Amino acid sequence: MDARIAVSQVSLVALGALLVTAACDAQAQAPAQVDDAPEHEEKADEIIVQATRSQRRVQDEPIRVEVIPREEIEEKAIMRPGAIAMLVSETAGVRVQVTSPALGAANIRIQGLTGRYTQLLTDGLPLYGGQSLGLLQIPPTDLGQVEVIKGAASALYGGSALGGVINLVSRRPGEDAEAETLFNLTTRNGQDYTAYAAAPLTAGFSGSITGGYHRQLRHDLDDDGWIDIPEHERWTARPRLFWEGARGAEAYLTLGAMEERRVGGTLSGSTTPDGLPFPQTQETSRFDAGLTATIPIDGLGMLNLRNAAMRQDHDHRFGAVLETDRHESFLSEASLSGRTGGASWVAGVAYQEDAFRSETFPQFDYSYRVPGAFAQVEQDVGADLVLAASARYDDHSEYGVQFSPRLSALYRPGLWTIRASVGQGYFAPTPFVEEIDAAGLSRLEALQGLEAETATTASLDVGWARGPLEWSATLFGADLDDVTQLVTTAPDRVRLNNVDGTTRVRGSELLLRYCMGDYKLTGSYVFIDATEPDPAGAGRRDVPLTPRHSGGVVAMWEQHGRGRLGIEAYYTGQQALDDNPYRTEGRPYVHLGVLGEITLGRASLFFNAENILDVRQTDDDSLLLPQRAADGRWTVDAWAPTDGFIFNAGVRLRFGGA
C-alpha cells in the first residue's frame, strides 16, 4: 500500500475514534468525583498541584492544570529514556518543535505560542535555563508527576512564563529503600542507561539520586552528506535531599550536573552547496542548585522560600566560526501563605537575575535584574464556586515596570466543571529566537530599541464526568504585541525587530477519556488558527510551523505486576512554512507507534516501535537549503520527523520498595 494512502486511512480512523475514546491515567481535568467513585479515582483525587502555589487538589484548582501522573511517565520512559520530549508532546495543545535539525534542538510550544514563552521548572525552580536543548537533556526516571499550565502565567512566575508553565515534580522517597535501573538500545545505534535510588535517612530526612548515560551515533539517512540524526553523548547526575518536620514544615535541596557533546552538519568529506564543509557542534556543561523550604509561623501562616542558581557553558561551532559563551541565572523568593475563612492566599517578593556572556561576540552580552512582588487570593464561594485573582509587579532593569494580572474561576454544578481564566504577561527579549539558536550570533546585528513582548490570553473550559466516561472542551485565545522577529538587512545580515501589529491565536481542544478495568482509551483533538502581520508587506499570514488541525488516539491494556501493551496514533495537519524554497505548506502525517512491557518479578522487558509508517521529511525534500540563509542556517525548518522508523528495546530492574 502507498505510504501516503496508509497515512490518510490511519488519520481518519484516529480522528473518528476521538469521538468515542478518552484518557484515564492523568486526572488532570477531573471534576469533583461522584459519591460512588471507584477506588482508583479516589486515589487520583489526592493529586496536589505544586505549580499554582496554592497546594490544592488538581480538581479544586480554578486555574486549569493538566497533570501527567507517574503511571504515564513510566510508560513514556520506555519509549524515550533519555529525554522528556515525548512525555510532554503527547499532551493536547502542547507541541515539541525541532528548532535546529542540525543538532536536534527543540522547544515546547503551548497552544500555538512560540517556545521561548514556555517556562520549564523542576519542583517550581528554574534549573535548566533556556529550553533549546534542556528539554532533550532531562531523563524522566525520577519524575513523580508533570504539571502543565496553559496561557499567560507571568502573574505566578514572571517574564519567562508568558505562554505557560511546565513543572517537573520529582519522585518522593517512600518508607523503604528502593532502586531502579533501565538499559535501552535502538535500531539507530542509540543507547540509554539510567539509574535511580531513594531511601529514608534519619530524623525526617530522606534522599534520592538519579543518573544517566546517553549516546546516539550520527546518521545520514538520505545520503546527501548532511547528518539527519545528530550524534550526541551525555551524562547527567542529580542528587536530592528531602526533610519533613512538624506542622507541615519541609525542605528540599537538589544539585544537578550535565555534560554533553553534539555533532551535526556535514559528514567528513562532504560539503554544502557552496562547496565547503560545514561542521556544526555544541559542547555543554551545566551545573545547578536549588533549595525550597516551608516553615510554619504561628499566627501568620507558612513561610515559603525558593532559591535557585544555574550556570551553563557552551562551545558552539557553526562551520568555521567557534562561539564560546556562558548563561547564568539566579532566583531568590520569599512568600507567606495561609488560609482565612474560605480564602487561601499567598504574597511574596522575588529577585531574579539572568545573564549572558559571549567571548566571541561580547556586543550581545546582557544582565537582566528583576526585583518583583506578587500576590494571589483564591476564595471559596459556597460549595460549587471558587474565584481566584493573582498579580505580579516586576521592575525589569532593561524593560522597566511590568504588571501581570490573572483572573480565574471554577464552577462545579453537579457532574459539570466549568473553568474560565484571563491573564496578561510579558517576555523580555534576548538575542535567542529560534533561528539564532540554530545558526549562532555571527550574522545578527547588535540589538537596539527593543521593547518587551506582551500578551493577553483567555480560556474557557467545560467538562463532564460520570463513571468511566469523561470529556472536556476548551476554547482559548491570545493576542501578542511587540513580538520580536528577524528581518533580513543584507544577504548575510539580520536584525531583530518588534513586529508592528498583533499576533492572534484562536483555538479549541477536545479531550475524551474512557476506561474499563485494565483497558484505557484516550483521545484528543486540537484546532489552532494563528496569524501574524506579514513581514513581506501589508496583510496577514498564518504563523509558520503551527498545524491548524492535530489529534491523537491511544489504546492501552495495563495490569499491575504483569505488564502493558498499547498502540497510539498522532495526526499532524498542514502547517505554513517560512523561507522554504521547496514548499509553502508541510504535508499532513500520522505518527504511529506500538509499545509493550512484560513484568517478571523485579524485572521487566520492554519494546517500542516508533514511527512505524517511517514518515521522514527528507522523503519529500532535502533538509539542505540551495544556499545559506541570511541568518546563517543551512537547513529548512523541521515540519515532520527527520529520524524515521525507530525500534527500541531494553530491560528495567527494580529493587526494594513496597
Sequence and secondary structure as in RCSB ss.txt:
>XXXX:A:sequence
MDARIAVSQVSLVALGALLVTAACDAQAQAPAQVDDAPEHEEKADEIIVQATRSQRRVQDEPIRVEVIPREEIEE
KAIMRPGAIAMLVSETAGVRVQVTSPALGAANIRIQGLTGRYTQLLTDGLPLYGGQSLGLLQIPPTDLGQVEVIK
GAASALYGGSALGGVINLVSRRPGEDAEAETLFNLTTRNGQDYTAYAAAPLTAGFSGSITGGYHRQLRHDLDDDG
WIDIPEHERWTARPRLFWEGARGAEAYLTLGAMEERRVGGTLSGSTTPDGLPFPQTQETSRFDAGLTATIPIDGL
GMLNLRNAAMRQDHDHRFGAVLETDRHESFLSEASLSGRTGGASWVAGVAYQEDAFRSETFPQFDYSYRVPGAFA
QVEQDVGADLVLAASARYDDHSEYGVQFSPRLSALYRPGLWTIRASVGQGYFAPTPFVEEIDAAGLSRLEALQGL
EAETATTASLDVGWARGPLEWSATLFGADLDDVTQLVTTAPDRVRLNNVDGTTRVRGSELLLRYCMGDYKLTGSY
VFIDATEPDPAGAGRRDVPLTPRHSGGVVAMWEQHGRGRLGIEAYYTGQQALDDNPYRTEGRPYVHLGVLGEITL
GRASLFFNAENILDVRQTDDDSLLLPQRAADGRWTVDAWAPTDGFIFNAGVRLRFGGA
>XXXX:A:secstr
  HHHHHHHHHHHHHHHTTT    S  TT     TT  HHHHHHTT B  TTSS  BGGG SS EEEE HHHHHH
HHTT TT SHHHHHTSTTEEEEEEETTTTEEEEEETTB GGGEEEEETTB  S SHHHHGGG  STTEEEEEEEE
S  HHHHGGG SSEEEEEEE    SS EEEEEEEEETTSEEEEEEEEEEE STTEEEEEEEEEEEE  B TTSSS
B SB EEEEEEEEEEEEEE GGG EEEEEEEEEEEEEEEEB TT   TTSS  EEEEEEEEEEEEEEEEEEETTT
EEEEEEEEEEEEEEEEEETTEEEEEEEEEEEEEEEEEEEETTEEEEEEEEEEEEEEEESS GGG EEEEEEEEEE
EEEEEETTTEEEEEEEEEEEETTTEEEEEEEEEEEE  TTEEEEEEEEEEEE   S  HHHHHH STTB    S 
  EEEEEEEEEEEEEETTEEEEEEEEEEEEES EEEEEEETTEEEEEE SSEEEEEEEEEEEEEEETTEEEEEEE
EEEEEEEE TTSSSEEE TT  SEEEEEEEEEEETTTEEEEEEEEEE  EE SS SS SEE  EEEEEEEEEEEE
TTEEEEEEEE TT   GGGTS SB SS  TTS  B    S SS  EEEEEEEEEEE  
